[in-house]
Amino acid sequence: MNRILLASAFLFSTISTALADEIPSAVPAALGQVPAAVSPAPKAPAPKLVEPHLHIARSNVAGHARVALTFDACMGQADERILSTLVRERIPATIFVTARWLKRNPAAVAVFLQNPDLFELENHGQNHIPAVDTPTLIYGIASAGSPQAVRQEVEGGAAAMIAAGIPAPHWFRGSTAKYDLSAIGEIRAMGYRIAGYSVNGDGGSLLGAVITEKRIASARDGDVVISHVNQPTHAAGEGVAKALVDLKAKGTQFVRLQDVEDTGDDKTTE
């Protein structure tokens, strides 16, 4: 019996020693041991964005303020409340259209083309992508992200306009109306003036009818108003239509951008 116990003890000691030799190499993996933390790569600084202002030459005639109405047609459908008011009241306006909107709204495009004395059609881009040449998010929308993508957004919008029978555009307004300075330079080098604004009429078509009406109706001599003509289900469109009538009743002189001298900051019109 003693011999059996001694043999067992010797065998156990031998196995324990063998396992001990293996444990150091096995422990790190078993315990999930990881190398020392590596510092993450520094994030690229966010681009400096500007939202340019634009004013037109004033009339300087009391009771007859000169105002340029501009409307963005981004995506979606035409807002007949606004469009019918412009036609019925014979109020001229500058409409910035995307390729996507043109494709979905041939009837509204026909109205524009049938009333060349009222409507100036200009470039709002191909896919409604912010004209910023570095990657970033603006109101949750991914920017073009490179000079080549900015150029495609501009050129694609113009090509769609010409294909729809619209004269070649001379103005560009990007999605969100925000830019970085390098993209402004690139767009200007393509021969475009960049359309800022001085009165935000409908807050991206997200404001209520009453506040939208008040904002637009408060436009003064030399102001450029931005609103939207592509959200027929939003309350803002009702306010836009009422404000147009309000301004006309006050003797406002409505002009298109192509009809008057203008001044834009951030080198958008120089």
C-alpha positions in Angstrom: 0.0 0.0 0.0 2.8 2.5 0.9 4.5 1.8 -2.4 1.2 2.6 -4.2 0.8 5.9 -2.3 4.4 6.9 -3.0 4.0 6.2 -6.7 0.8 8.2 -6.9 2.4 11.1 -5.1 5.3 11.0 -7.5 3.0 10.9 -10.5 0.9 13.9 -9.2 4.1 15.9 -8.6 5.3 15.2 -12.2 2.0 16.3 -13.7 1.8 19.4 -11.6 5.2 20.5 -12.7 4.4 20.0 -16.3 1.2 22.0 -16.0 3.1 24.8 -14.2 5.4 25.0 -17.2 2.4 25.5 -19.5 0.3 27.9 -17.5 2.3 31.2 -18.0 1.7 31.1 -21.8 -1.9 30.1 -21.4 -3.0 32.7 -18.8 -3.0 35.8 -20.9 -5.3 34.4 -23.5 -7.6 32.8 -21.0 -7.9 36.0 -19.0 -8.3 38.2 -22.0 -5.1 40.1 -21.4 -4.6 42.8 -24.0 -1.6 45.0 -24.9 -1.3 48.5 -23.5 -4.1 50.8 -24.9 -3.2 52.6 -28.2 -4.3 56.3 -28.4 -7.0 56.8 -31.0 -6.0 58.8 -34.1 -7.0 62.5 -33.6 -10.2 63.5 -35.3 -10.0 65.9 -38.3 -11.2 69.3 -37.2 -14.7 70.2 -38.3 -14.7 72.5 -41.4 -15.5 76.2 -40.8 -18.9 76.7 -42.3 -20.6 80.0 -43.4 -24.2 80.8 -44.3 -23.8 83.7 -46.6 -26.1 86.8 -46.7 -27.3 88.3 -49.9 -28.9 91.7 -50.5 -30.2 93.4 -53.6 -30.1 97.1 -54.6 -32.7 99.0 -52.8 -35.4 101.0 -54.5 -35.1 103.8 -51.9 -38.7 104.7 -52.7 -40.9 105.1 -49.6 -43.8 102.6 -49.6 -42.3 100.5 -52.4 -39.6 98.3 -50.9 -37.8 96.1 -53.4 -37.7 92.4 -52.4 -36.4 89.3 -54.1 -38.4 86.2 -53.3 -36.4 83.0 -53.6 -37.8 79.5 -53.2 -35.9 76.2 -52.9 -37.5 73.1 -54.5 -35.4 70.5 -52.8 -37.4 67.2 -53.0 -41.0 66.2 -52.7 -43.9 67.7 -54.5 -44.8 71.3 -55.7 -46.7 73.4 -53.2 -49.7 74.6 -55.2 -50.7 77.0 -52.5 -47.5 79.0 -53.2 -47.2 78.4 -56.9 -50.8 79.3 -57.7 -50.5 82.5 -55.6 -47.4 83.6 -57.5 -49.1 83.0 -60.8 -52.5 84.5 -59.9 -50.9 87.6 -58.3 -48.3 87.9 -61.0 -45.5 88.0 -58.5 -42.0 87.2 -59.9 -39.6 84.9 -58.0 -36.4 83.0 -58.3 -36.8 79.2 -57.9 -33.8 77.0 -57.1 -34.5 73.4 -58.3 -32.7 70.1 -57.8 -32.5 67.4 -60.4 -34.6 65.2 -58.1 -37.4 67.7 -57.8 -37.5 68.3 -61.5 -37.9 64.6 -62.2 -40.9 64.4 -59.9 -42.7 67.6 -60.8 -43.1 68.0 -64.6 -46.4 69.8 -64.3 -44.9 72.5 -62.1 -41.9 72.8 -64.4 -44.3 73.4 -67.2 -46.0 76.2 -65.3 -42.6 77.8 -64.7 -41.6 77.6 -68.4 -45.0 79.0 -69.4 -44.4 82.1 -67.3 -40.9 83.3 -68.2 -41.8 86.8 -67.1 -42.4 85.6 -63.6 -39.9 82.8 -62.9 -36.2 82.6 -63.0 -35.0 79.0 -62.5 -31.6 78.4 -60.9 -29.5 75.5 -59.7 -30.1 73.8 -56.3 -27.9 70.8 -57.1 -28.3 67.3 -58.3 -29.1 65.4 -55.1 -29.6 68.1 -52.5 -26.2 67.5 -50.9 -24.5 70.3 -48.9 -21.7 71.9 -51.0 -18.9 71.4 -48.5 -15.8 69.8 -49.8 -14.7 68.0 -46.5 -16.8 65.3 -44.8 -19.2 66.5 -42.2 -22.9 66.4 -41.2 -25.1 69.5 -41.5 -28.6 69.1 -40.0 -28.0 65.4 -40.3 -27.2 65.6 -44.0 -23.8 64.3 -45.2 -21.8 66.9 -47.1 -20.4 66.3 -50.6 -17.1 65.6 -48.9 -14.6 66.4 -51.6 -14.0 69.0 -54.4 -14.9 66.4 -57.0 -18.3 65.7 -55.3 -19.1 69.4 -55.0 -18.4 69.8 -58.7 -20.7 66.8 -59.4 -23.5 68.2 -57.3 -23.3 71.5 -59.2 -22.8 70.2 -62.7 -25.4 67.4 -62.2 -28.0 70.0 -61.2 -27.3 72.1 -64.2 -27.4 69.2 -66.6 -30.8 68.2 -65.3 -32.1 71.7 -65.8 -30.9 71.9 -69.4 -32.3 68.5 -70.1 -35.7 69.7 -68.9 -35.7 72.7 -71.3 -34.6 75.3 -68.8 -31.9 77.8 -69.7 -28.5 77.3 -68.3 -28.4 78.5 -64.7 -26.1 81.3 -63.4 -26.8 81.1 -59.7 -26.3 78.2 -57.3 -27.6 77.6 -53.8 -26.5 74.4 -52.1 -28.5 72.2 -49.7 -28.7 73.8 -46.2 -27.3 77.1 -47.7 -24.1 76.4 -45.8 -20.6 76.1 -47.4 -16.9 76.1 -46.5 -14.8 78.8 -48.0 -12.9 76.5 -50.3 -16.1 75.2 -51.8 -17.3 78.7 -52.4 -14.1 79.3 -54.3 -14.6 76.2 -56.3 -18.2 77.0 -57.2 -17.3 80.6 -58.1 -14.5 79.3 -60.4 -17.2 77.3 -62.2 -18.9 80.6 -63.2 -21.7 80.7 -60.6 -22.8 83.3 -58.2 -23.9 81.8 -54.9 -27.3 82.8 -53.5 -27.4 83.6 -49.8 -30.3 85.4 -48.3 -31.2 88.0 -45.7 -34.6 86.8 -44.4 -35.3 83.1 -43.5 -39.0 83.0 -44.3 -40.1 79.5 -43.2 -37.2 78.0 -41.2 -36.7 75.2 -43.7 -40.5 74.9 -44.1 -40.7 73.8 -40.5 -42.3 76.9 -39.0 -46.0 77.4 -38.4 -48.2 79.4 -40.8 -48.5 82.5 -38.5 -44.8 82.9 -37.8 -43.9 82.3 -41.4 -46.3 84.9 -42.6 -44.9 87.5 -40.1 -41.3 86.7 -41.1 -41.8 87.2 -44.8 -44.2 90.1 -44.5 -41.5 91.9 -42.4 -39.1 92.0 -45.4 -37.5 95.4 -46.0 -36.1 97.3 -49.0 -33.2 95.2 -50.4 -34.0 91.9 -48.7 -33.7 88.5 -50.2 -36.2 86.0 -48.8 -35.6 82.3 -48.7 -38.6 79.9 -48.4 -39.6 76.5 -49.8 -42.0 75.4 -52.5 -41.7 71.7 -52.1 -43.6 70.9 -48.9 -47.4 71.0 -49.7 -48.3 69.3 -46.4 -46.5 71.7 -44.1 -48.3 74.6 -42.4 -45.5 77.0 -43.5 -46.8 77.0 -47.1 -50.0 78.6 -46.0 -48.1 81.3 -44.3 -45.9 81.9 -47.3 -49.0 82.3 -49.6 -50.6 84.8 -47.2 -47.3 86.8 -46.8 -47.0 87.2 -50.6 -50.4 88.9 -50.7 -49.5 91.0 -47.6 -46.4 92.3 -49.3 -48.1 93.1 -52.5 -50.8 95.0 -50.7 -48.0 97.1 -49.1 -46.8 98.1 -52.5 -43.7 95.9 -52.5 -41.7 95.7 -55.7 -40.8 92.1 -56.4 -37.8 91.3 -58.5 -35.8 88.2 -59.6 -32.1 87.9 -58.9 -31.3 88.2 -62.6 -33.1 91.6 -62.8 -31.2 93.6 -60.2 -27.7 94.3 -58.7 -26.8 92.4 -55.6 -24.2 92.1 -52.9 -23.2 88.8 -51.2 -20.7 88.3 -48.4 -18.0 85.6 -48.1 -17.0 86.3 -51.7 -20.2 84.6 -53.0 -20.9 87.2 -55.7 -17.6 89.1 -56.3 
